[in-house]
Amino acid sequence: MPRATEIRLSRAQRLLFVTFEDGATADLPAEYLRVESPSAEVQGHQPSERQLVAGKRLVNITAVEPVGNYAVRLIFDDGHDTGIYSWELLHRLGRERDHRWRAYLQALERAGLSR
């Protein structure tokens, strides 16, 4: 499991910058992290319960709180604060960002929703 060695929040850019010990880096937009939240509120308890989160274009991260040595909890300015983002998840979200983002935008379009 890759470990994060640096995490920087840029509220002005609405980005979370993460560097991992394997040399990988990820620039993760707050909106992307919010709609991909690992919380039960978004993911449900099984794949069929996953929620499509819309209207988060302007969401921002207000705080990043460490969770042990394996994760962070992100606090969003829309009140969402229940997702625990493990290093493994952040690494995967960075690697799969383009694919996941395209799929998200397509799902919004099919549902007639907007960012």
Summary of the structure (lengths in Angstrom):
residues: 115
radius of gyration: 13.6
end to end distance: 32.0
largest distance: 40.5
contacts: 315
relative contact order: 0.21
helix: 32%
strand: 30%
